Structure formats: C-alpha cells, structure tokens
Amino acid sequence: MTGDNHGPDPAGLIPGHAGVAGRRVVITGAGRGLGSVLAAAFDAAGARLALVARSKPALEDVASRLSGDHLVCAGDVRDELFNDTVAEQMTERFGGVDVWIANAGVSREDPDITRMSAAAWREVIDTNLTGTFLGARAAAARMGAGGRIIVTGSVLGDRPHGRLAAYSASKGGVHALVRSLAQELGPREITANAVALGWFETGLGSFWQRDEQREQDIARHTALGRWGTDADLPGVYLFLASPAAAYITGTTITVDGGYSLL
Ligand SMILES: NC(=O)c1ccc[n+]([C@@H]2O[C@H](COP(=O)([O-])OP(=O)(O)OC[C@H]3O[C@@H](n4cnc5c(N)ncnc54)[C@H](OP(=O)(O)O)[C@@H]3O)[C@@H](O)[C@H]2O)c1
C-alpha cells in the first residue's frame, strides 16, 4: 500500500470548513508525510500558512503546490529561539498567529532498553515533547481569543509498545501537556487539544509497512481493517481549528480506525 501526499479536498470532508479561511496557521513537520497533507488541506481551505521543518528544499517543494499565502520557515523545533522566530515572522507577515499545529516528530525502533543510549532517548523526547512545548509557548505568547493549539499525538501515547519507549513516553507527554495548557489558556479563550493517530500509510507509518507481516497484523488489529490514508487525516485538524470546536479543549481525539479498541 502507498499513500499519496497531495491531500484530499477538505470541502468534501467537513461542510463549513470555510471556518478556517484566512486563519493564520503554523504547521510544523510540514516538509513531508502527514504535515504536507495538512498543509495541502489548510491551503485548500483558505488558511494562511507557515510551513516548518529543518529541510528547506522539502518545504519549498510542498510550498510549490500551494495556492494561498504562505511562509517557509526552515529550522529545528528543538531550538527555542527558532520557535519564537516563526511566531514573529507570522506576526510580521500576517499580523499574528491563530492556530499552531505541533506536528513535527521523529520515531525510531529502540534497541533493548539496556542498550538504549541517553542520546537516542533525548532526540525523541526533545523533538516530540520539548519541541511541542516550545511551539506552544511561542504561540501562546502571541495568540488572542480563539487561538488553537493542536498537537499530533499517537495511540502509542496511551497504549505504549515495547521497543518504542521514548516515542511512547513523548506522545503520552504531549497528551498530558494539552490538558495542562487547556487549563492555563482557557481563561484567554485559547484551546489546546491533541490528535492521537493510529497507523497511517504516509510518513513514519510507511517504515512499519516494510515488514509485510507487521503491516497485515496492524490492519487485522484495527476495527476498520485497514491503515489510515491521507484522506483520513485532515478532517479532525480542520474541525479543531474551526469555530465549530470552540468549546473543545484539553482533550485527545483518537483517529485510529478503532486500533485502540482491540
Ligand atoms: N505516520 C504515522 O503512522 C503516524 C502515527 C502516529 C503519529 N504520527 C505522528 O505524526 C507526526 C508527523 O509524522 P509523519 O509520519 O508525517 O513523519 P515524517 O514523514 O517523518 O515527517 C516528519 C516531519 O517532521 C519534521 N521534523 C522532524 N524533526 C524535526 C525537528 N527537529 N525540527 C523541525 N522539523 C522536524 C521532518 O522534516 P525534517 O526532517 O526536514 O526536519 C518532517 O517534515 C509526528 O508527530 C508523528 O509522531 C504519525
């Protein structure tokens, strides 16, 4: 199975998606994989975007397929100054930030825990958890009422796997982080939510599909009997960024085809 990176037409996914037209949206991890699908969907919905990842050529490739106004911001989400710079560039160009989608993430299959290095642990935690905190901090400092922080979590955050200790801990961490942010930022009418994804064909998921047996086992373990595709992704993010989700905060919405049920 292969996913395509061009994203679905969001108009077909949620009626009223126009609620994000004109919104100023930062998407981290937008250079490939799921973040590039989100970029295409928010662009099609009329949002103004900042695309964030370390690889500038990858971001420019994604940007070349967008029709709306956007910025390319190449840098590392682990760098606190970089996160502030992205927010400042959004403010200079568009006058502010409405939505921050903390989606950049890395995953590795760990060795046996007794052989796992602190450096490998830190790389995952620093990117997935600390990078999310730094982005949320930069966003919260500039957002007004109606601001949205949306974090890409994982079903592994609540249902960890062996040999994925750092990744599972980082995603459990972001699920907790949005609950804390929601309480702190609620009085300012800023919401914070996570999306716990199951197994998607695109991005990191494609690594796990290289093993055909594992690919089939995961599909069998999923209530809907298949992996997630690009079309399954953007609806929940567009919804959380829209006025329809104004009263939803501090929660993790699972998008996993029923993987967590079994
Ligand atoms: N695909 C799945 O099945 C699945 C399932 C559950 C959760 N997720 C989550 O979905 C998110 C996106 O993953 P993906 O599957 O799309 O992976 P991907 O294809 O590897 O894309 C990851 C993106 O994050 C960027 N990135 C990584 N480290 C970064 C850093 N330090 N600073 C800035 N950008 C960085 C990468 O670009 P550069 O390398 O150029 O920086 C790339 O654009 C992640 O949070 C992942 O944990 C994915």
The ligand as an SDF file (V2000), in Angstrom:
LIG
                    3D

 48 52  0  0  0  0  0  0  0  0999 V2000
    2.6000    8.2280   10.1190 N   0  0  0  0  0  0  0  0  0  0  0  0
    2.0200    7.6170   11.1470 C   0  0  0  0  0  0  0  0  0  0  0  0
    1.5470    6.4730   11.0420 O   0  0  0  0  0  0  0  0  0  0  0  0
    1.9130    8.3270   12.4780 C   0  0  0  0  0  0  0  0  0  0  0  0
    1.1790    7.7010   13.5000 C   0  0  0  0  0  0  0  0  0  0  0  0
    1.0310    8.3430   14.7120 C   0  0  0  0  0  0  0  0  0  0  0  0
    1.5970    9.5900   14.9050 C   0  0  0  0  0  0  0  0  0  0  0  0
    2.3260   10.1730   13.9050 N   0  0  0  0  0  0  0  0  0  0  0  0
    2.8810   11.4990   14.1690 C   0  0  0  0  0  0  0  0  0  0  0  0
    2.6210   12.3420   13.0650 O   0  0  0  0  0  0  0  0  0  0  0  0
    3.6040   13.3780   13.0290 C   0  0  0  0  0  0  0  0  0  0  0  0
    4.1420   13.5140   11.6220 C   0  0  0  0  0  0  0  0  0  0  0  0
    4.8490   12.3020   11.3250 O   0  0  0  0  0  0  0  0  0  0  0  0
    4.9900   11.7050    9.8490 P   0  0  0  0  0  0  0  0  0  0  0  0
    4.5100   10.3270    9.9240 O   0  0  0  0  0  0  0  0  0  0  0  0
    4.4380   12.6470    8.8680 O   0  0  0  0  0  0  0  0  0  0  0  0
    6.5950   11.6470    9.7840 O   0  0  0  0  0  0  0  0  0  0  0  0
    7.6440   12.1290    8.6690 P   0  0  0  0  0  0  0  0  0  0  0  0
    7.1530   11.7820    7.3120 O   0  0  0  0  0  0  0  0  0  0  0  0
    8.9650   11.6010    9.1080 O   0  0  0  0  0  0  0  0  0  0  0  0
    7.6100   13.7120    8.7970 O   0  0  0  0  0  0  0  0  0  0  0  0
    8.1170   14.3390    9.9450 C   0  0  0  0  0  0  0  0  0  0  0  0
    8.2540   15.8380    9.6760 C   0  0  0  0  0  0  0  0  0  0  0  0
    8.7770   16.4490   10.8690 O   0  0  0  0  0  0  0  0  0  0  0  0
    9.9300   17.2030   10.5190 C   0  0  0  0  0  0  0  0  0  0  0  0
   10.8550   17.2190   11.6610 N   0  0  0  0  0  0  0  0  0  0  0  0
   11.4250   16.1550   12.2900 C   0  0  0  0  0  0  0  0  0  0  0  0
   12.2450   16.5730   13.2570 N   0  0  0  0  0  0  0  0  0  0  0  0
   12.1850   17.9360   13.2530 C   0  0  0  0  0  0  0  0  0  0  0  0
   12.8330   18.9500   14.0230 C   0  0  0  0  0  0  0  0  0  0  0  0
   13.6950   18.6570   14.9970 N   0  0  0  0  0  0  0  0  0  0  0  0
   12.5450   20.2440   13.7250 N   0  0  0  0  0  0  0  0  0  0  0  0
   11.6780   20.5680   12.7330 C   0  0  0  0  0  0  0  0  0  0  0  0
   11.0420   19.6420   11.9900 N   0  0  0  0  0  0  0  0  0  0  0  0
   11.3030   18.3470   12.2360 C   0  0  0  0  0  0  0  0  0  0  0  0
   10.5020   16.4970    9.2960 C   0  0  0  0  0  0  0  0  0  0  0  0
   11.3020   17.3230    8.4830 O   0  0  0  0  0  0  0  0  0  0  0  0
   12.8990   17.4790    8.6500 P   0  0  0  0  0  0  0  0  0  0  0  0
   13.4700   16.1080    8.8610 O   0  0  0  0  0  0  0  0  0  0  0  0
   13.3250   18.1400    7.3700 O   0  0  0  0  0  0  0  0  0  0  0  0
   13.0970   18.3640    9.8260 O   0  0  0  0  0  0  0  0  0  0  0  0
    9.2160   16.1470    8.5430 C   0  0  0  0  0  0  0  0  0  0  0  0
    8.7700   17.2750    7.8080 O   0  0  0  0  0  0  0  0  0  0  0  0
    4.6490   13.0120   14.0770 C   0  0  0  0  0  0  0  0  0  0  0  0
    4.4210   13.7530   15.2710 O   0  0  0  0  0  0  0  0  0  0  0  0
    4.3940   11.5440   14.3120 C   0  0  0  0  0  0  0  0  0  0  0  0
    4.8210   11.1310   15.5860 O   0  0  0  0  0  0  0  0  0  0  0  0
    2.5000    9.5610   12.6950 C   0  0  0  0  0  0  0  0  0  0  0  0
  1  2  1  0
  2  3  2  0
  2  4  1  0
  4  5  1  0
  4 48  2  0
  5  6  2  0
  6  7  1  0
  7  8  2  0
  8  9  1  0
  8 48  1  0
  9 10  1  0
  9 46  1  0
 10 11  1  0
 11 12  1  0
 11 44  1  0
 12 13  1  0
 13 14  1  0
 14 15  2  0
 14 16  1  0
 14 17  1  0
 17 18  1  0
 18 19  2  0
 18 20  1  0
 18 21  1  0
 21 22  1  0
 22 23  1  0
 23 24  1  0
 23 42  1  0
 24 25  1  0
 25 26  1  0
 25 36  1  0
 26 27  1  0
 26 35  1  0
 27 28  2  0
 28 29  1  0
 29 30  1  0
 29 35  2  0
 30 31  1  0
 30 32  2  0
 32 33  1  0
 33 34  2  0
 34 35  1  0
 36 37  1  0
 36 42  1  0
 37 38  1  0
 38 39  2  0
 38 40  1  0
 38 41  1  0
 42 43  1  0
 44 45  1  0
 44 46  1  0
 46 47  1  0
M  CHG  2   8   1  16  -1
M  END
$$$$
